[in-house]
Amino acid sequence: MILLQRLAGAVLGIALFAAALIFTSVILAIAALVAIAAWAWLWWRTRHLRREVQRRGGAVVEGEFRVEPEARLDDKSR
């Protein structure tokens, strides 16, 4: 009886392990498909920006900046 229980436990353990591997592979495949779909959507939405950069011959960085005075911890004037 003990041998039969151990054998049944081993078979059940192997079956559950196989089911977990299958479940994990399905979840990973779905996650990969979602990631590929998100990348494709982002690539499609930014295609006009890539064309504009190529047309201008490189990247154009535009913006404003302001130089802030350096703050010190021992400065009592603030």
C-alpha positions as semicolon CSV with decimal commas, in nm:
position;residue;x (nm);y (nm);z (nm)
1;M;0,000;0,000;0,000
2;I;0,277;0,245;0,087
3;L;0,454;0,178;-0,245
4;L;0,132;0,237;-0,437
5;Q;0,077;0,570;-0,257
6;R;0,431;0,684;-0,332
7;L;0,395;0,586;-0,697
8;A;0,062;0,771;-0,724
9;G;0,214;1,075;-0,552
10;A;0,509;1,075;-0,792
11;V;0,282;1,045;-1,097
12;L;0,056;1,322;-0,966
13;G;0,358;1,542;-0,890
14;I;0,498;1,494;-1,241
15;A;0,156;1,568;-1,393
16;L;0,119;1,887;-1,188
17;F;0,472;1,995;-1,280
18;A;0,395;1,939;-1,650
19;A;0,071;2,136;-1,615
20;A;0,260;2,422;-1,446
21;L;0,515;2,426;-1,730
22;I;0,238;2,439;-1,990
23;F;0,055;2,715;-1,802
24;T;0,376;2,916;-1,767
25;S;0,462;2,881;-2,134
26;V;0,113;2,998;-2,234
27;I;0,137;3,301;-2,003
28;L;0,484;3,388;-2,139
29;A;0,362;3,353;-2,497
30;I;0,070;3,587;-2,426
31;A;0,306;3,837;-2,260
32;A;0,539;3,822;-2,561
33;L;0,249;3,886;-2,798
34;V;0,135;4,184;-2,590
35;A;0,490;4,325;-2,588
36;I;0,524;4,282;-2,965
37;A;0,185;4,446;-3,020
38;A;0,282;4,741;-2,798
39;W;0,614;4,783;-2,981
40;A;0,439;4,766;-3,321
41;W;0,181;5,023;-3,212
42;L;0,452;5,260;-3,085
43;W;0,658;5,210;-3,402
44;W;0,352;5,285;-3,618
45;R;0,255;5,595;-3,420
46;T;0,605;5,748;-3,437
47;R;0,680;5,677;-3,805
48;H;0,613;6,040;-3,903
49;L;0,868;6,159;-3,646
50;R;1,135;5,929;-3,790
51;R;1,062;6,056;-4,141
52;E;1,093;6,417;-4,024
53;V;1,428;6,349;-3,855
54;Q;1,560;6,179;-4,171
55;R;1,437;6,466;-4,386
56;R;1,621;6,722;-4,173
57;G;1,939;6,517;-4,175
58;G;1,966;6,442;-3,805
59;A;1,813;6,495;-3,467
60;V;1,699;6,842;-3,371
61;V;1,692;6,923;-3,001
62;E;1,492;7,232;-2,913
63;G;1,409;7,375;-2,576
64;E;1,467;7,641;-2,316
65;F;1,687;7,644;-2,012
66;R;1,742;7,861;-1,710
67;V;2,049;7,874;-1,489
68;E;1,952;7,851;-1,124
69;P;2,185;7,989;-0,858
70;E;2,364;7,717;-0,670
71;A;2,209;7,659;-0,329
72;R;2,434;7,568;-0,038
73;L;2,333;7,411;0,290
74;D;2,524;7,665;0,498
75;D;2,381;7,964;0,310
76;K;2,186;8,178;0,563
77;S;2,052;8,428;0,306
78;R;1,768;8,200;0,197
